[in-house]
Amino acid sequence: MARAFQLAGLLRLRQIEKDHAASDLAAANAFRRDAGERQARAIAALHAVPVEATDASTLFAMAAARASSRSMLADLAALADQADAEVAEAQTAFGEAKARAVGLEKLEARHNASVLAGELSAEQAAIDEIATGAWVREREGNDA
C-alpha cells in the first residue's frame, strides 16, 4: 500500500486558498471592466447631447447638465481607479496564494515519485526472485 502524502491536508487548504484568490481576481477584473464600460457609455451619452442653445434658459440648462455630467464623469473615473486598485490587490493576493501552493505541490510530486520508485523497486525484486527461483529449480533439475 502506498504511503499517503503527509501534507495532503495542508496542500488541499493551499489549493482552496489559491482558488478563492483566483475567483476574487476574476470578480475584481469583472468590476473593472464594468466600471470602464459605464464610463464609456457616459462619455458616449455626453457626445450625443445637442450643443445648440436657442435661448438663455436652454443655455443655463445645458451648463447645469454639463456640470452634472462632469461630476458624474469624475465619480466614474474614481470608480475606475478604485477598480484598478482592487485588481492590483487581488493580483497580489493570487500571486501569494499560488506561491504558497507551489512549494507543497512540488513536495507532493517528489513524494509521489518516491512512492512510485519504491513500488517499482519492490515489483522488480519480486520479478527477480521469481526468475532466480525458476533458474535454480531448472539447474537443480539438470544436475539430478
C-alpha positions as CSV (number, residue, x, y, z in Angstrom):
1,M,0.0,0.0,0.0
2,A,1.3,3.4,-0.9
3,R,2.2,5.9,1.8
4,A,-0.1,8.9,1.9
5,F,1.4,12.3,1.4
6,Q,1.5,13.6,5.0
7,L,0.9,17.3,4.0
8,A,-2.1,16.5,1.8
9,G,-4.5,18.4,4.1
10,L,-2.3,21.5,4.0
11,L,-1.9,21.2,0.3
12,R,-5.7,21.0,-0.2
13,L,-6.1,24.1,2.0
14,R,-3.5,26.0,-0.1
15,Q,-5.2,24.9,-3.3
16,I,-8.6,26.1,-1.9
17,E,-6.9,29.5,-0.9
18,K,-5.5,29.7,-4.4
19,D,-8.9,29.0,-6.0
20,H,-10.5,31.6,-3.7
21,A,-7.9,34.2,-4.7
22,A,-8.4,33.4,-8.3
23,S,-12.2,33.9,-8.0
24,D,-11.5,37.2,-6.2
25,L,-9.3,38.3,-9.0
26,A,-11.9,37.3,-11.6
27,A,-14.5,39.4,-9.7
28,A,-12.2,42.4,-9.5
29,N,-11.5,42.2,-13.2
30,A,-15.2,42.0,-14.0
31,F,-15.8,45.0,-11.7
32,R,-13.0,46.9,-13.5
33,R,-14.5,46.0,-16.9
34,D,-17.9,47.1,-15.8
35,A,-16.6,50.4,-14.5
36,G,-14.8,51.1,-17.8
37,E,-18.0,50.2,-19.8
38,R,-20.1,52.6,-17.6
39,Q,-17.5,55.3,-18.2
40,A,-17.5,54.8,-21.9
41,R,-21.3,54.8,-22.0
42,A,-21.5,58.1,-20.1
43,I,-19.0,59.7,-22.4
44,A,-20.9,58.5,-25.5
45,A,-24.1,59.8,-24.0
46,L,-22.5,63.2,-23.4
47,H,-21.3,63.4,-27.0
48,A,-24.9,62.8,-28.1
49,V,-26.2,65.9,-26.3
50,P,-27.0,68.8,-28.7
51,V,-24.8,71.8,-28.3
52,E,-27.1,74.5,-29.8
53,A,-28.8,76.8,-27.4
54,T,-31.8,78.7,-28.6
55,D,-32.4,80.9,-25.6
56,A,-30.9,81.8,-22.2
57,S,-32.9,79.1,-20.2
58,T,-31.7,76.4,-22.6
59,L,-28.1,77.7,-22.2
60,F,-28.4,77.6,-18.4
61,A,-29.9,74.1,-18.6
62,M,-27.0,72.9,-20.8
63,A,-24.5,74.4,-18.4
64,A,-26.1,72.7,-15.5
65,A,-26.2,69.4,-17.4
66,R,-22.5,69.7,-18.3
67,A,-21.6,70.5,-14.7
68,S,-23.6,67.5,-13.5
69,S,-22.0,65.3,-16.3
70,R,-18.5,66.5,-15.3
71,S,-19.2,65.5,-11.7
72,M,-20.6,62.1,-12.9
73,L,-17.5,61.5,-15.0
74,A,-15.3,62.4,-12.1
75,D,-17.2,59.8,-10.0
76,L,-16.9,57.2,-12.7
77,A,-13.1,57.9,-13.0
78,A,-12.8,57.5,-9.2
79,L,-14.7,54.2,-9.5
80,A,-12.4,53.1,-12.3
81,D,-9.3,54.0,-10.2
82,Q,-10.8,52.0,-7.3
83,A,-11.4,49.0,-9.6
84,D,-7.8,49.2,-10.8
85,A,-6.6,49.2,-7.2
86,E,-8.8,46.2,-6.3
87,V,-7.4,44.3,-9.3
88,A,-3.9,45.0,-8.2
89,E,-4.6,43.9,-4.7
90,A,-6.4,40.7,-5.9
91,Q,-3.5,40.0,-8.3
92,T,-1.0,40.3,-5.4
93,A,-3.1,38.0,-3.2
94,F,-3.4,35.5,-6.0
95,G,0.3,35.5,-6.6
96,E,1.0,34.9,-2.9
97,A,-1.6,32.1,-2.7
98,K,-0.1,30.5,-5.8
99,A,3.4,30.7,-4.4
100,R,2.3,29.1,-1.1
101,A,0.7,26.2,-3.0
102,V,3.6,25.6,-5.5
103,G,6.1,24.5,-2.9
104,L,3.7,22.0,-1.5
105,E,2.7,20.8,-5.0
106,K,6.4,20.2,-5.7
107,L,6.8,18.3,-2.4
108,E,3.8,16.1,-3.4
109,A,5.2,15.4,-6.8
110,R,8.5,14.3,-5.2
111,H,6.7,12.2,-2.7
112,N,4.6,10.5,-5.5
113,A,7.8,9.9,-7.5
114,S,9.5,8.4,-4.4
115,V,6.5,6.1,-3.7
116,L,6.4,5.0,-7.4
117,A,10.1,4.3,-7.4
118,G,9.7,2.2,-4.2
119,E,6.8,0.3,-5.7
120,L,8.7,-0.4,-8.9
121,S,11.7,-1.5,-7.0
122,A,9.6,-3.9,-4.9
123,E,8.0,-5.2,-8.1
124,Q,11.4,-5.7,-9.8
125,A,12.7,-7.5,-6.7
126,A,9.7,-9.9,-6.9
127,I,10.3,-10.5,-10.6
128,D,14.0,-11.1,-9.9
129,E,13.1,-13.5,-7.1
130,I,10.7,-15.5,-9.4
131,A,13.3,-15.6,-12.2
132,T,16.1,-16.7,-9.9
133,G,13.9,-19.4,-8.3
134,A,13.0,-20.7,-11.7
135,W,16.6,-20.7,-12.8
136,V,17.7,-22.5,-9.6
137,R,15.0,-25.1,-10.0
138,E,15.9,-25.7,-13.6
139,R,19.6,-26.0,-12.7
140,E,18.9,-28.5,-9.9
141,G,16.7,-30.5,-12.3
142,N,19.6,-30.7,-14.8
143,D,22.1,-31.8,-12.1
144,A,20.0,-34.7,-10.9
